[in-house]
Amino acid sequence: MRVSVLLPAAGQGERIGRGPKAFLRVGGKTLLDWALEGFAWADEVVVALPPGFRVDGLKTVPGGQTRQQSVFNLVQAATGEVVLVHDVARPFVVRPAIERLLQAVRATGAATLVVPVPDTLVREDDGRYGGVIAREHHRLVQTPQGFRRELLWQAHQQARAAGIAFTDDAQLVRWLGHPVALVEGDRRMFKVTYPEDLILAEGLAQVWNS
Ligand code: C5P
């Protein structure tokens, strides 16, 4: 099955405050370059870029106002039977995790990488320590998330028609009524979100190919 990798890269990186995250540099390369190298094996890569940005030699679509709108544009442009949606904010692509994901997508049609919750998880109760949530029953959701393209396209079209907003694609497919398999991810595929994450990413970049 042909695999299209879809990279929503159109966020403004507001929590870091240094412009669009896709163009931040780690280990001498942009986050977008890291992702492109990690998925160099794919049959097709499509990137949603922020307005006004261009990258030569790439198949691109315009980014939307939200991540969901950016992914809508990406799925519309994709041609593979299977699509992997991956945030460029996760520069380190761990191949064995991708292989696990692809196997699950081929078997079930929809799957996402997840990792366990390492810390005690608690509800905040007006600034105080509230009820503890059983962390063993919860997972942190990573990307890539993989789907049969037709399924994801149907989910995006229906969510748009219903005016419903989701923060990731697995939610959207589940909302459509299709189960999403959980596949063991890898903590190195963390999302660069806050300024200190860049320091962690810089450290990991130094040992990435060694
Ligand atoms: O902001 P957050 O880190 O959740 O964004 C997740 C991913 O979605 C990032 O790779 C970002 O570039 C992308 N995004 C997008 N279009 C938007 C907002 C976010 O492609 N309008």
Residues whose N, C-alpha, C, O or C-beta is under 5 A from the ligand:
A	BS01	C5P	P8 A9 A10 G11 A48 G63 G64 Q65 T66 R67 S70 D87 V88 A89
